[in-house]
């Protein structure tokens, strides 16, 4: 199977993509996480824990801060938004050109070794509000890498058609270490439960009827949900 590098944020999506890649027989040469000035840098520590769980070499890359997002320097993190009213637009938590930057860095790193695949957790839910998570962008980035490097790169995106509930189902079926992940846009001791990322995650777990093992600062109604069982 192909040699691959993993873009590992430490969140639910990338962890599920990593579990998928390992099940498919990819040889994961390393996992890259990025510090780009995000407020929720706790996810980088979560990525290290996940990489250790799978015995995958892990590296955190420190980039110059990427400005122009509520995740980095503009205002505060939106709380309690009505996500049911979202349409295909650009969220205030969009970090300008983030995925283009991270993919380009990963490809440059891959050229030092034998990796031909870059695996990430881009998905259908995030594609709604993040243009650099959409299939047209990823297909174009893949072609650009091939032209720029003359290596037959493939950007593996197994979750590209999945909503959050489908991702949780995949994670559970794959035995991914969900309890090690961090999704919240804030970096407290507990996930806030009210930012966009938390709302989507909680909604997905409630939809499939499983209690999220990550602790929340706000009260979550888990009535009717089954306990999560660690792999």
FISE-122586 format. One record per residue (C-alpha): residue in one letter; x, y, z. Coordinates in steps of 0.02 Angstrom, whole numbers, plus 32768, in hexadecimal, padded with zeros to 4 digits. Layout:
['A' [X Y Z]]
...
***
This chain:
['X' [8000 8000 8000]]
['X' [8036 80B4 7FE6]]
['X' [80A5 8119 8059]]
['X' [8048 81AD 80A1]]
['X' [8053 8247 810D]]
['X' [7FC3 8272 8180]]
['X' [7F81 8321 81A1]]
['X' [7F4D 8308 8256]]
['X' [7EF5 8397 82AD]]
['X' [7EC3 8332 8347]]
['X' [7E0A 8346 8322]]
['X' [7D87 82C3 82FE]]
['X' [7D94 82CE 8241]]
['X' [7E4F 82B7 822A]]
['X' [7E55 822D 82AD]]
['X' [7DCE 81CF 824F]]
['X' [7E2D 81E7 81AC]]
['X' [7ECB 81A3 81FF]]
['X' [7E6E 810A 823F]]
['X' [7E29 80EF 818F]]
['X' [7ED6 80FC 813F]]
['X' [7F20 807E 81B7]]
['X' [7E91 8005 8199]]
['X' [7EA9 8018 80DE]]
['X' [7F5F 7FE6 80F1]]
['X' [7FB4 808D 80D3]]
['X' [8062 809E 811A]]
['X' [8058 8140 817D]]
['X' [8109 8185 817B]]
['X' [80D9 8214 81ED]]
['X' [8050 8287 822C]]
['X' [805F 8343 821C]]
['X' [8006 83C0 828D]]
['X' [8012 847C 827B]]
['X' [8019 850E 82F2]]
['X' [7FDD 859F 8287]]
['X' [7FA9 8613 8314]]
['X' [7F02 85C2 8339]]
['X' [7EAD 85E3 83DF]]
['X' [7E84 852B 83F2]]
['X' [7F39 84ED 83F2]]
['X' [7F06 8465 846C]]
['X' [7ED9 83FE 83D3]]
['X' [7F93 83EE 83AD]]
['X' [7FAD 8393 8453]]
['X' [7F19 8324 8428]]
['X' [7F6B 82FB 8380]]
['X' [8009 82C5 83DB]]
['X' [7FA3 8252 844B]]
['X' [7F4B 8205 83B5]]
['X' [7FEF 81EB 8358]]
['X' [8038 8196 83F2]]
['X' [7F9E 8127 83FE]]
['X' [7FC1 80E8 834E]]
['X' [8080 80EC 835F]]
['X' [808B 8166 82CE]]
['X' [811B 81E3 82CB]]
['X' [80D8 8290 82EE]]
['X' [811B 833E 82C9]]
['X' [80D2 83E7 82F5]]
['X' [80FF 846F 8279]]
['X' [8101 8523 82B6]]
['X' [80C8 859B 822F]]
['X' [80BA 8657 8232]]
['X' [800B 8681 8271]]
['X' [7F86 8682 81E9]]
['X' [7F21 871F 8208]]
['X' [7E71 874C 81D3]]
['X' [7E05 86CE 8232]]
['X' [7DA8 86C8 82D6]]
['X' [7E10 862C 82F9]]
['X' [7EAD 8695 82FC]]
['X' [7E9A 8752 8310]]
['X' [7DF0 8796 82E0]]
['X' [7D76 87AE 8371]]
['X' [7D3C 871A 83D8]]
['X' [7D04 866B 83AF]]
['X' [7C4B 866C 837B]]
['X' [7BDE 8618 83FD]]
['X' [7B2F 85D0 83F3]]
['X' [7B14 85EE 8339]]
['X' [7A7C 859F 82E9]]
['X' [7AD2 851D 827E]]
['X' [7A2E 84E3 8236]]
['X' [7A26 8584 81D4]]
['X' [7AD2 8574 8185]]
['X' [7AE4 857C 80C8]]
['X' [7B7A 8569 8057]]
['X' [7BDE 8601 8089]]
['X' [7C81 8629 80E3]]
['X' [7C81 8618 81A0]]
['X' [7CD7 8699 8211]]
['X' [7D47 860A 824A]]
['X' [7D8B 85F1 819A]]
['X' [7E48 8606 819E]]
['X' [7E7F 8653 80F8]]
['X' [7ED2 85D4 8086]]
['X' [7EFA 8562 811A]]
['X' [7EE5 84BE 80BF]]
['X' [7F46 84FA 8028]]
['X' [7FD7 8529 809B]]
['X' [7FD1 8486 80FE]]
['X' [7FC3 8417 8065]]
['X' [8053 8471 800F]]
['X' [80C0 845C 80A9]]
['X' [8092 83A4 80B8]]
['X' [80BF 8387 8001]]
['X' [8168 83DD 8016]]
['X' [8188 836F 80AF]]
['X' [8150 82D5 804F]]
['X' [81D2 82F6 7FC8]]
['X' [8259 82D1 8048]]
['X' [821C 821D 804C]]
['X' [81B0 81A3 7FED]]
['X' [80FF 81DD 8018]]
['X' [8089 81F0 7F85]]
['X' [7FE9 8206 7FE9]]
['X' [7FB3 8293 805D]]
['X' [7F21 825E 80CB]]
['X' [7EAB 82D7 8120]]
['X' [7E01 82E6 8171]]
['X' [7DAC 835D 80F8]]
['X' [7CF3 8337 80FB]]
['X' [7C47 8365 80BB]]
['X' [7C12 83C0 8159]]
['X' [7CA7 8436 8157]]
['X' [7C98 8450 809B]]
['X' [7BF9 84B3 80B9]]
['X' [7C53 8547 810A]]
['X' [7D0A 852C 80DD]]
['X' [7D35 853D 8024]]
['X' [7DDE 84E9 803C]]
['X' [7D86 844B 8079]]
['X' [7D22 8433 7FDA]]
['X' [7D40 83AF 7F55]]
['X' [7D67 842B 7EC7]]
['X' [7DF1 847B 7F2F]]
['X' [7E3D 83D3 7F63]]
['X' [7E38 8390 7EB0]]
['X' [7E8E 842E 7E72]]
['X' [7F0F 8428 7EFF]]
['X' [7F36 8373 7ED4]]
['X' [7F55 83A0 7E1D]]
['X' [7FBD 8437 7E4F]]
['X' [802D 83CB 7EBC]]
['X' [804B 8353 7E2D]]
['X' [8079 83E0 7DB8]]
['X' [80E8 8436 7E39]]
['X' [8147 839C 7E72]]
['X' [813B 831C 7DE5]]
['X' [8108 829D 7E69]]
['X' [805F 8245 7E55]]
['X' [8016 828B 7EF5]]
['X' [7F6A 8256 7F2E]]
['X' [7F0A 82B9 7FB1]]
['X' [7EA9 8230 8009]]
['X' [7E05 8275 804B]]
['X' [7D9C 81E2 8086]]
['X' [7D1E 824E 80E4]]
['X' [7CFA 82CB 8059]]
['X' [7C44 8295 8047]]
['X' [7C23 8278 8101]]
['X' [7BC0 82E2 817A]]
['X' [7BF3 82E4 8232]]
['X' [7B80 8255 8263]]
['X' [7BCB 81E9 81DA]]
['X' [7C79 8215 8218]]
['X' [7C4F 81E1 82CA]]
['X' [7C08 813D 828A]]
['X' [7CA8 811E 8228]]
['X' [7D14 8149 82BE]]
['X' [7CB6 80CF 832D]]
['X' [7CBB 8045 82AA]]
['X' [7D76 805F 8293]]
['X' [7D99 8062 834E]]
['X' [7DE5 8110 8341]]
['X' [7E1A 815C 83E8]]
['X' [7D91 81E0 83EE]]
['X' [7DB2 81FF 84A6]]
['X' [7E5C 8249 847A]]
['X' [7E1A 82C8 83FD]]
['X' [7DFA 8382 8412]]
['X' [7D7C 83DE 83A5]]
['X' [7D4D 847C 8405]]
['X' [7D88 8523 83BD]]
['X' [7DB7 8558 846E]]
['X' [7E43 850C 84D2]]
['X' [7DFF 84F8 8581]]
['X' [7E02 8461 85F2]]
['X' [7D59 8430 85AD]]
['X' [7D0D 8449 8502]]
['X' [7C97 84DF 8503]]
['X' [7C03 8485 84B3]]
['X' [7BC4 8522 845D]]
['X' [7C3F 8550 83D3]]
['X' [7C17 8513 8323]]
['X' [7C8F 8480 832E]]
['X' [7C4A 8445 83D4]]
['X' [7B96 8456 839B]]
['X' [7BB7 83ED 82FF]]
['X' [7C13 8369 8363]]
['X' [7B91 835D 83EE]]
['X' [7B05 8357 836D]]
['X' [7B5B 82C7 8312]]
['X' [7B73 8260 83AF]]
['X' [7ABF 827E 83E4]]
['X' [7A82 824F 8337]]
['X' [7AD5 81A4 8340]]
['X' [7AA9 818D 83F7]]
['X' [7B55 8186 8448]]
['X' [7B99 81F3 84D4]]
['X' [7C32 8256 849F]]
['X' [7CC2 8228 8515]]
['X' [7D09 82D9 850E]]
['X' [7CD4 8342 85A6]]
['X' [7C70 83E1 8588]]
['X' [7C65 8481 85EE]]
['X' [7BAE 8499 85C2]]
['X' [7B25 841D 85ED]]
['X' [7B02 83A2 855F]]
['X' [7A62 833C 8559]]
['X' [7A9B 828A 8537]]
['X' [79F2 823D 8560]]
['X' [79D9 819B 8500]]
['X' [7A90 8190 84CD]]
['X' [7AFF 80FB 84F2]]
['X' [7BA9 810B 8548]]
['X' [7C43 8113 84DA]]
['X' [7CB7 807E 84E4]]
['X' [7D6F 809E 84CF]]
['X' [7DCA 8034 844E]]
***
